Amino acid sequence: MDVVRILLAILLPPLGVFLQVGIGLHFWLNILLTLLGYIPGIIHAIYVILKH
């Protein structure tokens, strides 16, 4: 299941984070990072998925 989440995180980073941890601090932080730059959002999403 992590492979699917990582693929979703590459396409739409907040969705990958949402599927991993739900709506919380990491989700909102990822939305902010994705808006500031797509690559930081992807990096954060993959980090959250691999960490949790």
Summary of the structure (lengths in Angstrom):
residues: 52
radius of gyration: 9.2
end to end distance: 12.5
largest distance: 27.9
contacts: 159
relative contact order: 0.22
helix: 87%
strand: 0%
